[in-house]
Amino acid sequence: MDDIDRRILMCVQADATVTVADIADRVGLSQTPCWRRIQNLEKAGIIRQRVALLDRDKLNLGVTVFVGVRTREHNQEWLDEFARAVVNLPEVVEFYRMSGEIDYLMKIVVPDIASYDAVYKRLIAAVDLFDVSSSFAMEELKCTSELPVNYLP
């Protein structure tokens, strides 16, 4: 991994539709070596996928809810059941197993509180939960899919 690879990663993170010719121009390579580097980054799994980012407000998904879950169950069978339930909820856009007082944290996007309540009811119908705590985001101050690339070896 060198500085050119880092600059390529910055380009594709900012805009996955940018052409190889544009990337090559930005990083100071010709197209063929640039394309090879991109292919190598994909093969190495550094570039996992290329996606389009959608506007939540234009999709009527203006409410973001952070949901903390505590459980009394700490076994693989329960986790598998819980993970299956969460994966089947398209409104859950992020899902983490945590350390500390909260066992699991979810980020959910919905149109309104009533829609969140419907998601909550589907979740508790699917799996037994001990404690669920919901926090509604008042304002989004930063949201990016771009990862810092300056920590690469």
MOWOLIN-V215860 format. One record per residue. N is the residue number from 1. PHI is phi as a letter, one per 30 degrees, with the letter a starting at -180 (* if undefined). BURIAL is # if it has 16 or more other C-alpha atoms within 10 Angstrom, else .. Layout:
n=<N,N>
phi=<PHI,PHI>
burial=<BURIAL,BURIAL>
This chain:
n=<1,2,3,4,5,6,7,8,9,10,11,12,13,14,15,16,17,18,19,20,21,22,23,24,25,26,27,28,29,30,31,32,33,34,35,36,37,38,39,40,41,42,43,44,45,46,47,48,49,50,51,52,53,54,55,56,57,58,59,60,61,62,63,64,65,66,67,68,69,70,71,72,73,74,75,76,77,78,79,80,81,82,83,84,85,86,87,88,89,90,91,92,93,94,95,96,97,98,99,100,101,102,103,104,105,106,107,108,109,110,111,112,113,114,115,116,117,118,119,120,121,122,123,124,125,126,127,128,129,130,131,132,133,134,135,136,137,138,139,140,141,142,143,144,145,146,147,148,149,150,151,152,153>
phi=<*,b,d,d,e,d,d,d,d,d,d,d,d,d,a,d,c,d,d,e,d,d,d,e,d,d,c,i,b,d,d,d,d,d,d,d,d,d,e,d,d,d,d,d,i,d,c,d,a,c,b,c,c,c,d,e,d,d,c,i,b,d,c,c,b,c,c,c,b,c,b,c,c,b,b,d,d,d,d,d,d,d,d,d,d,d,e,d,c,d,d,d,c,b,a,b,c,c,c,j,d,c,d,b,b,b,c,b,c,b,d,a,d,d,d,d,e,d,d,e,d,d,d,d,d,d,a,d,c,d,b,b,b,c,b,c,d,d,a,d,c,a,a,b,c,d,c,d,c,d,c,d,d>
burial=<.,.,.,#,#,#,#,#,#,#,#,#,#,.,.,.,.,.,.,#,.,.,#,#,.,.,#,.,.,.,#,.,.,#,#,.,#,#,.,.,#,.,.,.,.,.,.,.,.,.,.,.,.,.,.,.,.,.,.,.,#,.,#,#,#,#,#,#,#,#,.,.,.,.,.,.,.,.,.,.,.,#,.,.,#,#,.,.,.,.,#,#,.,.,#,.,.,.,.,.,.,#,#,#,#,#,#,#,#,#,#,.,.,.,.,#,.,.,#,#,.,.,#,.,.,.,#,.,.,.,.,.,.,#,.,.,.,.,.,.,.,.,.,.,.,.,.,.,.,.,.,.,.>
